[in-house]
Amino acid sequence: MAFPTQRLRRTRRTSRLRDLVRETRLSPDDFIYPMFVTAGEDVRNPIKSMPGVFQLSINHAVAEAKRVHELGIPGVLLFGIPAEKDEAATGAYDPEGIVQLAIRAIKDAVPELIIVGDVCLCEYTANGHCGVVDGNSGEILNDVSLELIARTATSQAEAGADIVAPSDMMDGRVAAIRADLDREGFENTPIMSYAAKYASAFYGPFRDAAESAPQFGDRRSYQMDPANAREAMRETKLDVEEGADFIIAKPALPYLDIVRRTRESVDLPIAAYNVSGEYSMIKAASQNGWLDEEKAVLEALTGIKRAGADIIISYHAPDVAGWLSE
């Protein structure tokens, strides 16, 4: 006796019948779109390693946010590129910093759009590291960094961010942020924690876009070993205990097992970050005629959702929203 899916292979109505029994569906509602906001006036710099993605001054970021909202995408994730950097990452928590200004401008223009502020120091430190570096030893000063990271999150909440998303991977950052937010009256601001963020080769194009490549060393001392899975579950458990409201696994495609294990172990919304290298690989292959871009993107992102992600953070989001509406 044939199973229903086997019978579907034998009918002329295969496409519509397959749709009827499809287990995993993509929707524009599934996505958050990352954007790079830069200082300056009327700036729209193309990012060579990320075709179709730009560094945007605030006026262009507002226009892009409006477009994203009209496509049905519920939220954006903001990264900032300041005019100046220093060892104390001052621009990260400055009330007049680039992300804080962008949050206010986008909220004024598109109040319904969810704004997620990336909370990290790497875009703002002169050395490109995610925490404060000891000038003598070159080590990351975890506890000193926590104070600045918490200040950054609170400054974004004050500017109007709906969610703050610490991506630094310092120990104890979720608890520090939660305490600072609560102390300043932002008890209802959720934390979307990069709980399982791996030291990945797939971040290269992002570092071009955010101008955040480390000036010395690397980030393996505070980002996770790609070989470890149980460690990701420990890190996730700690972030949940410290007060995280969402959990992010990053990257997505090489770590679908982590997405699945996180889904099975955590009763919180799970986001998977389809990172810059994943985006750029498909873009490059499609531009060379090696892949059908639409089919490859939809297959890859369906796989991320099938693995258990509730939310997909992806540079493909506007294209996908357009394809799904056709």
C-alpha positions as CSV (number, residue, x, y, z in Angstrom):
1,M,0.0,0.0,0.0
2,A,1.4,3.4,-1.0
3,F,1.7,6.2,1.5
4,P,0.0,9.5,0.6
5,T,3.4,11.2,-0.3
6,Q,4.2,8.3,-2.6
7,R,0.8,8.7,-4.3
8,L,1.6,12.4,-4.8
9,R,4.5,11.5,-7.1
10,R,2.1,9.8,-9.5
11,T,-0.4,12.6,-10.0
12,R,-0.6,15.5,-12.4
13,R,-1.6,17.8,-9.5
14,T,1.7,17.1,-7.7
15,S,2.6,20.8,-7.0
16,R,-0.7,21.8,-5.3
17,L,-1.0,18.5,-3.4
18,R,2.6,18.7,-2.2
19,D,1.8,22.2,-0.9
20,L,-1.2,20.8,1.0
21,V,1.0,18.4,3.0
22,R,4.1,20.6,3.3
23,E,5.5,20.4,6.8
24,T,7.7,23.6,6.9
25,R,6.7,26.9,5.4
26,L,8.5,30.2,5.1
27,S,6.8,33.5,5.6
28,P,8.1,37.1,5.7
29,D,7.1,37.0,9.4
30,D,9.9,34.6,10.0
31,F,12.7,37.2,9.3
32,I,14.8,39.9,10.8
33,Y,16.8,41.9,8.4
34,P,20.3,43.1,9.4
35,M,21.3,46.6,8.4
36,F,24.6,48.5,8.6
37,V,24.2,52.2,9.6
38,T,27.1,54.5,9.1
39,A,28.0,58.1,10.0
40,G,27.7,60.7,7.3
41,E,25.2,62.3,5.0
42,D,23.5,60.6,2.1
43,V,25.8,57.6,2.2
44,R,25.0,54.3,0.4
45,N,28.2,52.4,0.1
46,P,28.0,49.0,-1.6
47,I,29.7,46.2,0.3
48,K,31.8,44.4,-2.3
49,S,31.9,41.1,-0.5
50,M,28.1,41.2,0.1
51,P,26.4,42.0,-3.2
52,G,23.1,43.9,-2.6
53,V,24.0,45.0,0.9
54,F,25.1,48.5,1.8
55,Q,26.5,50.7,4.5
56,L,23.7,53.3,4.9
57,S,23.6,56.7,6.4
58,I,20.6,57.4,8.6
59,N,18.4,58.8,5.8
60,H,18.9,55.8,3.6
61,A,18.5,53.4,6.6
62,V,15.1,55.0,7.2
63,A,14.1,54.5,3.6
64,E,15.3,50.9,3.7
65,A,13.4,50.3,7.0
66,K,10.2,51.5,5.3
67,R,10.8,49.2,2.4
68,V,11.4,46.2,4.7
69,H,8.2,47.0,6.6
70,E,6.2,47.2,3.4
71,L,7.5,43.8,2.4
72,G,6.0,42.3,5.6
73,I,9.3,41.7,7.4
74,P,8.6,42.5,11.1
75,G,12.0,43.7,12.3
76,V,15.5,44.9,11.6
77,L,18.8,44.3,13.4
78,L,21.1,47.4,13.5
79,F,24.9,47.5,13.4
80,G,26.7,50.8,13.7
81,I,29.8,52.1,12.0
82,P,30.9,55.2,14.0
83,A,32.9,58.2,12.6
84,E,35.6,57.6,15.2
85,K,36.7,54.6,17.3
86,D,38.7,54.4,20.5
87,E,39.9,51.8,23.0
88,A,36.9,52.4,25.3
89,A,34.3,51.9,22.6
90,T,32.7,55.2,23.5
91,G,30.5,55.3,20.4
92,A,28.7,52.1,21.5
93,Y,27.0,53.7,24.5
94,D,27.0,57.3,23.5
95,P,23.3,58.6,23.6
96,E,24.1,60.4,20.3
97,G,25.9,57.3,18.8
98,I,25.1,56.2,15.3
99,V,22.9,53.3,16.3
100,Q,21.0,55.4,18.9
101,L,20.4,58.1,16.4
102,A,19.3,55.5,13.8
103,I,16.9,53.8,16.3
104,R,15.2,57.2,17.0
105,A,14.9,58.1,13.3
106,I,13.5,54.7,12.2
107,K,11.1,54.6,15.2
108,D,9.8,58.0,14.2
109,A,9.3,56.9,10.5
110,V,8.1,53.3,11.0
111,P,6.9,52.9,14.6
112,E,5.4,49.4,13.9
113,L,8.8,48.0,12.9
114,I,10.6,46.0,15.6
115,I,14.1,47.3,16.1
116,V,16.8,45.0,17.5
117,G,20.0,46.7,18.6
118,D,23.2,44.7,18.3
119,V,25.1,45.1,21.6
120,C,28.8,44.6,21.1
121,L,32.0,46.7,21.2
122,C,33.8,45.4,18.2
123,E,32.5,48.0,15.8
124,Y,33.5,50.8,18.2
125,T,36.9,49.7,19.5
126,A,40.0,50.8,17.6
127,N,41.4,47.2,17.9
128,G,38.2,45.5,16.6
129,H,37.7,43.3,19.7
130,C,34.4,42.6,21.3
131,G,35.6,43.6,24.8
132,V,38.1,45.9,26.5
133,V,41.7,44.7,25.9
134,D,44.4,44.9,28.6
135,G,47.2,47.0,27.1
136,N,49.9,45.0,28.6
137,S,48.8,41.4,28.3
138,G,46.5,41.7,25.3
139,E,43.8,39.8,27.2
140,I,40.1,40.6,27.1
141,L,39.0,42.2,30.4
142,N,35.7,40.4,30.9
143,D,34.3,42.3,33.9
144,V,35.3,45.7,32.7
145,S,33.7,44.9,29.3
146,L,30.4,43.9,31.0
147,E,29.9,47.4,32.4
148,L,30.3,49.0,28.9
149,I,28.2,46.3,27.3
150,A,25.4,46.9,29.8
151,R,25.6,50.6,29.3
152,T,25.4,50.1,25.5
153,A,22.2,48.0,25.9
154,T,20.5,50.5,28.1
155,S,21.4,53.4,25.8
156,Q,19.8,51.5,23.0
157,A,16.7,50.9,25.1
158,E,16.5,54.6,26.0
159,A,16.7,55.4,22.3
160,G,13.7,53.2,21.6
161,A,15.1,49.7,20.7
162,D,12.4,47.1,21.2
163,I,15.0,44.3,21.8
164,V,18.7,44.3,22.7
165,A,20.9,41.6,21.3
166,P,24.3,41.0,23.0
167,S,26.7,39.4,20.6
168,D,30.0,39.9,22.5
169,M,30.2,36.5,24.2
170,M,31.6,37.9,27.4
171,D,30.8,35.7,30.4
172,G,27.8,37.0,32.5
173,R,26.7,39.7,29.9
174,V,23.0,38.7,30.0
175,A,22.8,39.1,33.8
176,A,24.7,42.4,33.6
177,I,22.4,43.7,30.9
178,R,19.2,42.6,32.7
179,A,20.3,44.2,35.9
180,D,21.1,47.5,34.2
181,L,17.9,47.6,32.1
182,D,15.8,46.8,35.2
183,R,17.6,49.5,37.3
184,E,17.0,52.1,34.6
185,G,13.3,51.3,34.2
186,F,13.4,49.0,31.1
187,E,12.1,45.8,32.8
188,N,10.1,45.0,29.7
189,T,12.9,45.3,27.2
190,P,13.7,41.7,26.1
191,I,17.2,40.3,25.6
192,M,17.9,38.3,22.4
193,S,21.2,36.6,23.4
194,Y,23.8,35.2,21.0
195,A,24.1,32.2,23.2
196,A,25.9,29.9,20.8
197,K,28.2,32.1,18.7
198,Y,31.0,30.2,17.1
199,A,34.4,31.4,16.0
200,S,33.5,31.0,12.4
201,A,35.3,31.5,9.1
202,F,31.9,32.6,7.7
203,Y,32.0,36.1,9.3
204,G,34.5,37.6,6.8
205,P,32.1,39.6,4.7
206,F,30.4,41.0,7.8
207,R,33.7,42.3,9.1
208,D,34.1,44.2,5.8
209,A,30.6,45.6,6.2
210,A,31.0,46.6,9.9
211,E,34.7,47.5,9.6
212,S,35.3,45.4,12.7
213,A,38.1,43.0,11.9
214,P,40.4,42.5,14.8
215,Q,43.6,44.4,14.5
216,F,45.6,41.7,16.2
217,G,44.9,38.1,17.3
218,D,41.4,36.7,16.8
219,R,38.2,36.1,18.8
220,R,38.7,32.4,19.6
221,S,39.3,33.1,23.3
222,Y,35.6,34.2,23.7
223,Q,33.8,32.7,20.7
224,M,33.0,29.0,20.7
225,D,35.1,26.2,19.2
226,P,33.3,24.9,16.0
227,A,34.0,21.4,17.2
228,N,31.9,21.7,20.4
229,A,28.2,21.0,20.7
230,R,27.7,20.2,24.4
231,E,29.4,23.5,25.2
232,A,26.7,25.3,23.2
233,M,24.1,23.8,25.4
234,R,25.9,24.9,28.5
235,E,26.2,28.4,27.3
236,T,22.6,28.5,26.3
237,K,21.5,27.2,29.7
238,L,23.5,29.9,31.4
239,D,22.0,32.6,29.3
240,V,18.5,31.4,30.0
241,E,19.2,31.3,33.7
242,E,20.6,34.9,33.5
243,G,17.4,36.1,31.9
244,A,17.6,35.8,28.2
245,D,14.2,36.0,26.4
246,F,15.4,34.8,23.0
247,I,18.3,32.6,22.0
248,I,20.5,33.0,18.9
249,A,22.6,30.3,17.3
250,K,25.2,31.7,14.9
251,P,26.1,30.8,12.1
252,A,23.1,28.8,10.9
253,L,23.8,26.4,8.0
254,P,27.0,24.8,9.4
255,Y,25.3,24.5,12.8
256,L,21.8,23.2,12.1
257,D,22.5,20.4,14.7
258,I,23.0,23.2,17.3
259,V,19.7,24.8,16.2
260,R,17.9,21.5,16.6
261,R,19.5,20.7,20.0
262,T,18.7,24.2,21.2
263,R,15.1,23.8,20.1
264,E,14.8,20.5,21.9
265,S,16.3,21.9,25.2
266,V,15.0,25.4,25.5
267,D,11.4,26.6,25.7
268,L,12.2,30.1,24.3
269,P,12.0,31.6,20.8
270,I,15.1,30.4,18.9
271,A,16.7,32.6,16.2
272,A,19.3,31.4,13.7
273,Y,21.6,33.9,12.1
274,N,22.2,33.1,8.5
275,V,25.5,35.0,8.4
276,S,27.3,37.0,5.8
277,G,29.5,34.2,4.5
278,E,26.4,32.0,4.0
279,Y,24.7,34.9,2.1
280,S,27.8,35.7,0.0
281,M,28.4,32.1,-1.1
282,I,25.0,31.8,-2.6
283,K,25.2,35.3,-4.2
284,A,28.6,34.5,-5.7
285,A,27.5,31.1,-7.1
286,S,24.3,32.6,-8.5
287,Q,26.2,35.5,-10.2
288,N,28.5,33.0,-11.8
289,G,25.5,30.9,-13.1
290,W,26.3,28.0,-10.9
291,L,23.1,28.1,-8.8
292,D,19.6,29.3,-9.2
293,E,19.6,32.0,-6.5
294,E,15.9,31.9,-5.6
295,K,15.7,28.1,-5.4
296,A,19.0,27.8,-3.4
297,V,18.1,30.6,-0.9
298,L,14.6,29.2,-0.3
299,E,16.0,25.7,0.2
300,A,18.7,26.9,2.6
301,L,16.3,29.0,4.7
302,T,13.7,26.3,4.7
303,G,16.3,24.0,6.1
304,I,17.1,26.5,8.9
305,K,13.4,26.7,9.9
306,R,13.0,22.9,9.6
307,A,15.8,22.5,12.1
308,G,13.8,24.4,14.6
309,A,14.4,28.2,14.2
310,D,11.4,30.4,15.0
311,I,13.3,33.4,13.6
312,I,15.8,33.7,10.8
313,I,18.2,36.7,10.8
314,S,19.2,36.9,7.1
315,Y,20.5,39.4,4.5
316,H,18.3,37.5,2.0
317,A,15.1,38.6,3.8
318,P,13.9,41.3,1.4
319,D,14.5,39.1,-1.6
320,V,12.7,36.2,0.1
321,A,9.7,38.4,1.1
322,G,9.4,39.5,-2.5
323,W,9.6,35.9,-3.9
324,L,7.0,34.7,-1.4
325,S,4.6,37.4,-2.4
326,E,4.7,36.5,-6.1
